[in-house]
Amino acid sequence: MVKNVTSLSRSGLSDFVLQRASAAIMALYTLCVLGFFLANPELTHAELVGYFGSAPMLAFSTLLVLATAAHAWIGMWTVGTDYIQAHYFGAHATSFRLLYQAGCVAVIFLYVVWALQLFWSL
């Protein structure tokens, strides 16, 4: 049996479940923030800073960033493995795919670090 070592979880089913769970987290976060804005039409800057600076929202925002990173990796990995093939790129397809995946990992990592620095003022 051949195992693909570049997949996030090494299983199509777990990737599917993780991507759906991360999408649910992103949707719940969106509804939470949208509900806050709708419930506070006369919102001041201090209230907004207090809302996003609260411990529950910091934790929820961190969860959102991690869920978005997992969601993005699974999606980009799928695109890379579906479209960067020898049929399209010839003998160098594996090299192109590994370079593409390394670039995706680097960009996702930078986004996660940047977001965590913004949220937690690191």
C-alpha positions as CSV (number, residue, x, y, z in Angstrom):
1,M,0.0,0.0,0.0
2,V,1.3,3.4,-0.9
3,K,0.8,6.3,1.6
4,N,0.9,9.9,0.6
5,V,3.1,11.7,3.1
6,T,2.1,15.2,2.0
7,S,-1.5,15.0,3.2
8,L,-2.5,16.7,6.4
9,S,-4.0,13.7,8.1
10,R,-3.2,10.8,5.8
11,S,-6.9,10.0,5.3
12,G,-9.5,11.3,2.9
13,L,-12.3,10.8,5.4
14,S,-10.5,12.7,8.2
15,D,-9.6,15.5,5.7
16,F,-13.2,15.7,4.7
17,V,-14.4,15.9,8.3
18,L,-11.8,18.4,9.3
19,Q,-12.6,20.6,6.3
20,R,-16.3,20.5,7.2
21,A,-15.7,21.2,10.9
22,S,-13.4,24.1,10.1
23,A,-16.1,25.5,7.7
24,A,-18.6,25.2,10.6
25,I,-16.3,27.1,12.9
26,M,-15.8,29.8,10.3
27,A,-19.6,30.1,9.8
28,L,-20.2,30.2,13.6
29,Y,-17.6,32.9,14.0
30,T,-19.1,35.0,11.2
31,L,-22.6,34.7,12.8
32,C,-21.2,35.6,16.2
33,V,-19.5,38.8,14.9
34,L,-22.5,39.7,12.7
35,G,-24.9,39.2,15.6
36,F,-22.7,41.5,17.7
37,F,-22.8,44.2,15.1
38,L,-26.5,43.9,14.6
39,A,-27.2,44.0,18.3
40,N,-25.0,47.1,18.7
41,P,-26.0,49.6,16.0
42,E,-24.4,52.5,17.8
43,L,-21.1,50.8,18.4
44,T,-18.2,52.8,19.7
45,H,-14.5,52.0,19.2
46,A,-14.1,51.3,22.9
47,E,-16.9,48.7,22.8
48,L,-15.4,47.1,19.7
49,V,-12.0,46.8,21.3
50,G,-13.5,45.4,24.4
51,Y,-15.5,42.8,22.5
52,F,-12.5,41.6,20.4
53,G,-10.1,41.9,23.3
54,S,-12.2,39.8,25.7
55,A,-10.7,36.4,26.5
56,P,-13.6,34.4,24.9
57,M,-13.3,36.3,21.6
58,L,-9.5,36.0,21.7
59,A,-9.8,32.2,22.1
60,F,-12.5,32.0,19.5
61,S,-10.4,34.1,17.1
62,T,-7.4,31.9,17.6
63,L,-9.6,28.8,16.9
64,L,-10.8,30.6,13.8
65,V,-7.3,31.2,12.5
66,L,-6.3,27.6,13.1
67,A,-9.5,26.3,11.5
68,T,-8.9,28.6,8.5
69,A,-5.3,27.3,8.2
70,A,-6.4,23.7,8.3
71,H,-9.2,24.4,5.8
72,A,-6.8,26.2,3.5
73,W,-4.1,23.5,3.6
74,I,-6.6,20.7,2.7
75,G,-8.0,22.8,-0.1
76,M,-4.6,23.8,-1.5
77,W,-3.2,20.3,-1.1
78,T,-6.2,18.9,-3.1
79,V,-5.7,21.5,-5.8
80,G,-2.0,20.7,-6.0
81,T,-2.4,16.9,-6.2
82,D,-5.3,17.2,-8.7
83,Y,-3.7,19.6,-11.1
84,I,0.1,19.3,-10.8
85,Q,0.5,15.9,-12.4
86,A,2.8,14.4,-15.0
87,H,0.0,14.6,-17.5
88,Y,0.3,18.4,-17.4
89,F,3.9,19.1,-16.2
90,G,5.8,16.1,-17.5
91,A,8.7,14.5,-15.6
92,H,9.1,17.5,-13.3
93,A,5.5,17.3,-11.9
94,T,6.6,16.0,-8.5
95,S,9.2,18.7,-8.1
96,F,6.6,21.4,-9.0
97,R,4.1,19.9,-6.7
98,L,6.5,19.8,-3.8
99,L,7.6,23.4,-4.5
100,Y,3.9,24.5,-4.7
101,Q,3.1,22.7,-1.4
102,A,6.1,24.1,0.4
103,G,5.0,27.6,-0.8
104,C,1.5,27.0,0.5
105,V,2.8,25.8,3.9
106,A,5.0,28.9,4.1
107,V,2.2,31.3,3.3
108,I,-0.3,29.6,5.7
109,F,2.3,29.6,8.4
110,L,3.1,33.3,8.0
111,Y,-0.7,34.1,8.1
112,V,-1.1,32.1,11.3
113,V,1.8,33.8,13.0
114,W,0.7,37.2,11.8
115,A,-2.8,36.7,13.0
116,L,-1.7,35.4,16.4
117,Q,0.6,38.4,16.8
118,L,-2.3,40.7,16.0
119,F,-4.7,39.0,18.5
120,W,-2.3,38.4,21.3
121,S,0.0,41.3,20.8
122,L,3.1,39.1,20.8
